[in-house]
Amino acid sequence: MIQSPVSIAAIYIVDKAYLFDNSCETMVLIAEVIKGQLEILVPGHKLPSWFIEHVVNKL
């Protein structure tokens, strides 16, 4: 889980970042950031609350 603002900044420093949700039994790739562009890969109703709070709401 992303817990600090530094982590959010880090996804924009690198060329590619992959965000996984591992809060369930199976790890799921939910988003990726390529050259600063966030692409959400799952339907909105399947996004975990931590992702909305710590990533989407921080953009």
N, C-alpha and C positions, 0 to 999 in steps of 0.2 A: 504494500500500500504506500502511496506517495504521501509523505508527511511533512515536507518542508518546501518553502518557496524556491529553494535552491534546486530541488529536483525538477520543478516546472521549468526553470530557466535552462537546465541542462538539456532538456529535450529539444530546445531551439538552437543549441550550440553545435550539436552533432548533425551529421548529414542525414542519418536515419535513426529513428527510435521506434521501438515496438512496445506497446502497452498490453500486458496480459492481465486477466483476472484469474487469480488462483484461489479464490475464496470458496469454490466448490470442489467437488471431487476431481473434475477434469479442468485443466488449465485451458483458457480460451483467449485467443488473440482478439482484442476488442478494438484496437486502434493502432495506427501508425502515423508517424510524423516524418515526412520526407521533405528536406530543404525548407523547414518551417511551416509546412502545410499539414494540418491535422486531417486525417481521414478516418472516420468512424466506420468500423467494419461490421457492426451488429445493429439490429433494429433498436431504436430508442428505448422501447419498453424493456429491453434486455440489458441496458447499461447499468452497472452496479452504482449504488449511491456514492461510493467513494470516488468514482471516476467523475461523476457530475460535479461533486463538491470540490475536489482537488485539482481537476484538470479543466473541464468545460467552464466552470464558473470563474476560473483564474485567467482565462484567455482574454 
